[in-house]
């Protein structure tokens, strides 16, 4: 069985793309909150991962953005969209940067 990570960002343990989806569509937290019939602070708490949405709210967000819930919320960090859409790999590090980011047990 898959293990659920202890915590992601914030207290909820969930990663989400709400802020990015809002930005793409040019809508404010207030506008999204009104559409979802919640307080605008709830949207901020969701975006920061301080609040887990109810199933009803998660489904409403999916319907609003025209996406499945798992495209908005995840237990795992999302890959950058450029990597998902275009399959771009991480940029190569310089030898100096590589040595700075090596794990302590790597030689």
C-alpha positions, 0 to 999 in steps of 0.5 A: 500500500502507498504510504501517505507522507507525514506533511507537505507544506503547511498543516494539511499535508496536501500540495495544491495548485490553486494559486497558480490556477487563479493566476492563470485565469486572472481571478482574485482570492475574493472572486474564487471565494465568492464562486465557492461560497466560502470566505476569502481567507479560506482560499488563502488557507488552502493555498498555503496548505493550512487547511484541508478542503472538504470533499464538497469544496475540493469537487467544487474547485475541480468543477470551477477550474475544469480539472479533476481534483487530483490535478489540483491537490496531491499528497506529493509535490507537483512537478513543474508544468514545463517538465510535465507538459514539455518533458524538460529535465532539470537544468544541468548544474555547474561542477561547483554547484553540483559539489555544493548539493551532493549528499554527505555520503556521496563521494 
